[in-house]
Amino acid sequence: MTMRRPTAILLALLAFAILAGCALLEGESPLTPEERRWVKDHPDGVKVGVGLHYPPYETFDLNGSYQGLSADFISLISEKTGLEFKPVRFRNRQETLKALLSGEVQVMAALEMTPSSARIWISRSRTSACPPPSSAARSSPRT
């Protein structure tokens, strides 16, 4: 069995778990009052850096529509929180990462944690108010 099949199965199970958890929040905002204010104060949304072709995570179809697992998760997050996301295309993942690091975009949806990206996030987390993606977690209950 190749690594692709277990990875695909794991991703599918993760997607189902997240969707099931979101179904429990039906009619209830998953955001704190402070987070809801932030969303309201940012009606233009958040720019998401997207590499042109990184299936199955993200790609653009022939009509220019953002698609893939990341696009599906972003759509679900938008639906549950009201936060708008604006995909911004880049030719490849390296350009997307540069745009993220320069502040041209605020989010890179399909960012894998590699040894080199871990070094970037560790060095940036010392000077940034935003924690690296792998360590962003809520430690207190929602209000």
N, C-alpha and C positions, 0 to 999 in steps of 0.2 A: 504494500500500500504506500502510495506516495504521500508527501507532506501536504499536498494540496487538499486531499479529501478530508483528513482530520481538521485542517484549518477551516475548510468550508462548513463542516458540521459544527465546529465550535462557534463560528460566527453566526450561523443560523440559530443555535441555541441561545446565544447572547441576545440576538435580536428579539427572539420570542420572549425571553425573560424581561427585557426592557419594555417591550410593548405590553406585556401582561401587567407589569408594575404601573405603567402609565394608565392603564384601564382602571386601576384602583383609584386614580386621582380624578376620575370623571366628574366634571362640574366643580372641582376644587383646584385653585391655583397652586402649583408646586413652589411658588416663589414667596419669599418673605415680603412684608410691606415695603421694606427698603429696596428690595430687588424690583418690585412692581413699580415703584417710583422711578427707578433708573430706566426701566423699559419705557415708561411714559415720557420721560425727559429725553429719550433718544429715538424719536419717531423715524429717523432715517435708517435705523438699524445698524447692523454690524457687517463689515466687509469680510467675506470669506475668500481666502486665496485658494484657487483650484488649479491643479495641474491639468493640462489639456486631456491627458489620457492615462488613467490609472485604474483600470477595471480590476475587480468589480466595485471598488470603493467610490471612484468618481470618474466621470467622463461626460462628454457632451454629445447629444445625438445630432443627427443631420440638420435638425431644425434649431440647434443651438441651445436646447434645454439641458440644464444640469441634471444628471442622473447618477444612480449608483447607491450603494449602501450609505455613504456619507450624506448624500442628498436626501435620502429617506429619513435619516436621523435628524438632520437639520430641519426638515419639513415638520417632523413630529414635535421637535423642541419649539418651533415657531408656533405651531398649533396650540400647544399646552401653555406657552408663556406669553404669547402675543409679540415676541421679539421678532423683528424682521431681519432676514439675512440676505445680503446681496453678493452672489457669487462673482468673483473677479478672476478671469482666465489668465493663465500664464502658460508659456510654452512647455515647461517641464517643472518637476518638483523642486529642483535647485532654485529656479527663479521664484517659485512660490515661497520657499523658505527665506530667501533674501528679502522678499516683500514683507513677510511677517516680521523679520528681525528689524527692518527699517521703519516699521509702523505704517507702511502703505496699506496693509490689511491688518485686521485685528485677530483673525482666527485662520488656522489652517486645519481643515476638517480631518483629513486622513494623514495625520502626522504620526509616524511610527517612532518608537523610542529605540534608537540605535546608540552604540557607544559614542559616536560623534555628536548626535543630537543631544544626548544626555549631558555632555560637557557644555554645550551651548546653554541648555536650560539651567544647569547648576550655576554657571557664571552669571547668567542674566537674573536669576532669582535673588541674587545678593543685592542687585540694584533696582529691582522692579517690584512694584506692589502686587503684580500678578504672579501667582505661583506657577511652576511648571505644570503642564497638563496632567502628568502622572501623579502629582501630589495634591491636586485640587480636590478637597473633600470638606464636607460640612461636619464639624465636630459637635455642634450643639443642635438641639431639636428646633424645628421650624416654629415660628410664632405666628 
